[in-house]
């Protein structure tokens, strides 16, 4: 039964990878990679139980924390990048009205 659970987790990991590569927006890709990391933690926990290695659970917890902090860091990076781009677009040099109309006074 645990082998079936492990295979199901692997299938969802493959699907998350496909979604991460194909996602239309960056946020879809980040969410897919976060899901991949969560499924990795679950898979490591199943392997730990199958091989009777409880020390693998420590690795799974450490990976879960790294995954969480990594996703937050990437989201913060993209949020700051979008904010910088918004500021740059509002700081565009305005043109005079006579140049835009093509008519001179």
C-alpha positions, 0 to 999 in steps of 0.5 A: 500500500505504501508503494502505491502511495509512493508511486502516486506521489511521484506521479503528482511530482511529475505533473507539478514539474510539467505545470512549472515548466508550462505555467502561463504566469510566474506565480503558477510556476512558483506554486507548482515548484512549491507543490513539488517541494511539498510532494518531495517531503511526503515522498521522503517520509514514505521512503523513511517509513519503508526502509525503517529509517526515522532519521530521514524524517529530519531530512524531510523537515529540513527540506520543508523549511528550505522549500518554504523559505525559498518560495517566500524569497522568490515571491519577494524578489518578483514582488519587488521587481514588479514594484520597481518596474511600476515606479520606473513606468510612472517616472517617464519623461513627459512630452510637451503637447505641441510635439505630440500634435505635430502642430507648432505654435 
